[in-house]
Amino acid sequence: MEILEEPDAGKIVVDNVSMPHPLESNGMKHRRLRIGCRLGLIQWGTKGTVELNWKLLEGTVCSVNVAEKSLGGRTVVTVDDYQLNAVTA
């Protein structure tokens, strides 16, 4: 993922959410599910199996809000308000 706006425009951000794999941990499955829900690809509360073509996200712009929050006496960076924008060509 590339940051498009200042102050970090041009920086590449890599998330360690892997593509689905039969031997992956439940934690990774849940993390991918949360991202899918936040991006509006999966409706919150969906039950059962959901098939998604994650390759369709290539070239898509996602806007998020980034904020520093206090958690357990330390400051952490959090991301909220995911919103998909038009696909770039």
C-alpha positions as CSV (number, residue, x, y, z in Angstrom):
1,M,0.0,0.0,0.0
2,E,1.3,3.4,-0.9
3,I,0.5,6.6,1.2
4,L,-0.9,9.2,-1.2
5,E,-1.1,12.3,0.9
6,E,1.4,14.3,3.0
7,P,3.3,14.2,5.2
8,D,4.2,10.6,4.3
9,A,3.2,10.7,0.6
10,G,5.1,8.1,-1.4
11,K,6.0,5.9,1.5
12,I,5.0,2.2,1.1
13,V,3.2,0.5,3.9
14,V,3.2,-3.2,4.1
15,D,0.7,-5.1,6.1
16,N,1.3,-8.7,7.0
17,V,-2.2,-9.9,6.1
18,S,-1.5,-12.8,3.9
19,M,-3.6,-14.3,1.2
20,P,-5.8,-17.3,2.4
21,H,-4.0,-20.5,3.1
22,P,-5.3,-23.8,4.5
23,L,-2.8,-23.9,7.3
24,E,-3.1,-20.3,8.5
25,S,-4.0,-19.5,12.1
26,N,-7.5,-18.5,13.2
27,G,-6.1,-15.1,14.2
28,M,-5.0,-14.4,10.6
29,K,-8.4,-15.5,9.3
30,H,-10.2,-13.2,11.7
31,R,-7.8,-10.3,10.8
32,R,-8.6,-10.7,7.1
33,L,-12.3,-10.9,8.0
34,R,-12.1,-7.6,10.0
35,I,-10.4,-5.9,7.1
36,G,-13.0,-7.2,4.6
37,C,-15.8,-5.9,6.8
38,R,-14.2,-2.5,7.3
39,L,-13.7,-2.1,3.6
40,G,-17.4,-3.0,3.0
41,L,-16.6,-6.2,1.1
42,I,-18.3,-8.3,3.8
43,Q,-21.4,-7.3,5.7
44,W,-20.8,-7.2,9.5
45,G,-22.4,-10.2,11.2
46,T,-22.3,-12.4,8.1
47,K,-22.5,-16.1,9.0
48,G,-21.0,-19.1,7.1
49,T,-18.5,-19.1,4.3
50,V,-17.8,-16.0,2.2
51,E,-15.7,-16.3,-1.0
52,L,-13.9,-13.1,-2.0
53,N,-11.5,-12.4,-4.9
54,W,-8.9,-10.3,-3.0
55,K,-7.1,-9.6,-6.3
56,L,-10.0,-7.2,-7.2
57,L,-8.6,-4.8,-4.6
58,E,-5.4,-4.2,-6.6
59,G,-5.3,-0.6,-7.6
60,T,-8.2,0.4,-5.3
61,V,-7.7,3.5,-3.2
62,C,-8.7,3.2,0.5
63,S,-9.1,6.3,2.7
64,V,-8.6,5.9,6.4
65,N,-8.3,8.2,9.4
66,V,-5.1,7.8,11.5
67,A,-5.0,8.9,15.1
68,E,-2.8,8.4,18.1
69,K,-4.6,7.0,21.1
70,S,-3.6,6.2,24.7
71,L,-3.7,2.5,25.5
72,G,-2.4,1.1,28.8
73,G,-0.2,4.2,29.4
74,R,1.4,4.2,26.0
75,T,0.6,6.0,22.7
76,V,-0.4,3.8,19.8
77,V,-1.3,4.7,16.2
78,T,-4.8,3.5,15.3
79,V,-6.6,3.4,11.9
80,D,-10.4,4.0,11.6
81,D,-13.1,4.9,9.1
82,Y,-12.0,2.8,6.2
83,Q,-13.5,3.9,2.9
84,L,-13.0,2.5,-0.6
85,N,-12.7,5.0,-3.4
86,A,-12.8,4.5,-7.2
87,V,-10.4,2.0,-8.7
88,T,-7.4,3.7,-10.4
89,A,-6.6,2.8,-13.9
